[in-house]
């Protein structure tokens, strides 16, 4: 039962009761029952390093845990592992105003970093629905994307330095906030997106951006999915977009019912686009809207007239995941080139409909960067086990469609346990062999988040 934990941590830093094990032993996935042997709460880099060193000696498996908002099983401990929660390592340690770099611990909540940035008259532009509970360490470990990627990029683009404890127990300081550093391999980027399989992130340096201009939000009704790309191209030729999201009528129905919201347009439409852009570009945006209406790509639209209305329109998109949670959805987070989206979506929809015509399919996602969220909703009366087995049965067909267009089976949620068996659909045998070699170098005892990403 990893008795060495009591040598490193105080009584208040170890939890072994059933409620704690169930709470910290899982993320938002529900396909596995959490069963960790203990949960520990390090409060310093020294403690985290001592833990890994002892775990390596005793071959004790460790599962890093942040806000546990993941959707791929990456933070699930179901095999007696020790969960390493960073809830107590949640401080902003330093801020360099000249370089606009904030140094923080991994347990800092994303929204807290965004608030800190605003206090400096700056911004941290990586944003998503779970910002109020996700941790920076988890964002880095999964290279989180979100709703502003089309303009501001991924988490990777804002990490200027990392301190990590490798699975071998070594403390590495990677890049240390430099913009230019041509001294060989940039180890920082190996840990970004590694899902905790190489080591523990114990400190991060994050670059902040100049504050954004006031923005407007527009929601458009688009009858044909293929026309969403025409709308995207028309607006991108006129203005710089901060976001270009889409959702289906089914998704809109679910979120409006769940949050008691009104539909944005007078008549339903098969698909909707949500755009965000700088307020100074309003005239150009309205001209683009008129052009799309004339072409028949758009049938109706609404433009926010206040910050509160903009926030309400964003609820239509950001509230979808929460609104379908009660349906125990089978989620797929897919990425393809933007140009391949229409045919790809049609083929996946046909694939699901042919296999299970009674299942509702809820589409939404970040269409501006080619990221689709496919959610198959569980019918009432069907057991979770049977539903997941049915959906899992058609996953190879869906992932083959992804491979056919050179896409990714995971755009931003990671591989975790849910997609570990399907990695070959996005990575070649040669690439997987290199990944295994890196894992062996950084985690020679195989203790870091075993069973995730690589199996």
Buried (B, 14 or more C-beta within 10 A) or exposed (E): EBEBBEEBBEEEBBBBEEEBBEBBBBBBBBBBEBBBBBBBBBBEBEBBBBBBBBBBEEEBBBBBBBBBBBBBBBBBBBEEBBBBBBBBBBEBEEBEEEBBBBBBBBBBBBBBBBEBBEEBEBBBBBBBBBBEBBBBBBBBBBBBBBBBBBBBBBBBBBBBBBBBBBBBBEBBEBBBBBEEBEEEEEBBBBBBBBBBBBBBBBBBBBBBBEEBEEBBBBBBBBEBBBBBBBBBEBBBEBBEBBBBBBBBBBBBBBBBEBBEBEBBBEEEBEBBBBBBBBEEBBEBBBEBBEBBBEEEBBBBBBBBEEEEBBEBBBBBBBBBBBBBEEBBBBBBBBBBEBEBBBBBBEBBBEBBEEBBEEBBBBBBBBBBBBBBBBBBBBEEEBEEEEBBEBBBEBBEBBBEBBBEBEBBBBBBBBBBBBBBEBBEBBBEEEEBEEBEEBBEEBBEBBBBBBBBBBE
